Amino acid sequence: MYLVEFTTYTNPAEVSYEFGSIDDVKTFLEKNRELLQFYVVVHKNGNIVKL
């Protein structure tokens, strides 16, 4: 499981989404990259994932 924490240009509040696979995370980021101001991907074991 992966957690993506992010802010957008239209909503500066931090939001978190959970994903079951890294492929789901990559798809989400590709579709929303223009909207994201900042994001971090964290694996369920606590390690930050660099994409």
BAVEX-480144 format. One record per residue (C-alpha): x, y, z. Coordinates in nm, 2 decimals. Layout:
% residues N
VEXDO      xx      yy      zz
VEXDO       X       Y       Z
...
END
This chain:
% residues 51
VEXDO      xx      yy      zz
VEXDO    0.00    0.00    0.00
VEXDO    0.11    0.35   -0.08
VEXDO    0.01    0.69    0.06
VEXDO    0.02    1.00   -0.15
VEXDO    0.01    1.33    0.04
VEXDO   -0.03    1.64   -0.17
VEXDO   -0.14    2.00   -0.21
VEXDO   -0.28    2.15   -0.52
VEXDO   -0.27    2.51   -0.66
VEXDO   -0.65    2.54   -0.60
VEXDO   -0.65    2.38   -0.25
VEXDO   -0.35    2.45   -0.03
VEXDO   -0.47    2.21    0.24
VEXDO   -0.29    1.88    0.25
VEXDO   -0.48    1.58    0.12
VEXDO   -0.39    1.21    0.14
VEXDO   -0.50    0.92   -0.08
VEXDO   -0.42    0.55   -0.04
VEXDO   -0.33    0.33   -0.34
VEXDO   -0.28   -0.04   -0.36
VEXDO    0.01   -0.04   -0.61
VEXDO    0.28    0.18   -0.73
VEXDO    0.13    0.16   -1.08
VEXDO   -0.19    0.32   -0.94
VEXDO    0.02    0.59   -0.79
VEXDO    0.20    0.66   -1.12
VEXDO   -0.13    0.67   -1.31
VEXDO   -0.27    0.92   -1.05
VEXDO    0.04    1.14   -1.07
VEXDO    0.04    1.14   -1.45
VEXDO   -0.32    1.24   -1.47
VEXDO   -0.30    1.51   -1.21
VEXDO    0.06    1.64   -1.24
VEXDO   -0.05    1.98   -1.37
VEXDO   -0.27    2.03   -1.07
VEXDO   -0.03    1.92   -0.80
VEXDO    0.17    2.19   -0.62
VEXDO    0.36    1.94   -0.40
VEXDO    0.34    1.57   -0.34
VEXDO    0.52    1.29   -0.15
VEXDO    0.47    0.92   -0.19
VEXDO    0.52    0.70    0.12
VEXDO    0.52    0.32    0.13
VEXDO    0.33    0.15    0.41
VEXDO    0.66    0.07    0.58
VEXDO    0.72    0.44    0.61
VEXDO    0.99    0.48    0.34
VEXDO    0.95    0.78    0.11
VEXDO    0.93    0.66   -0.26
VEXDO    1.11    0.87   -0.52
VEXDO    0.95    0.86   -0.86
END
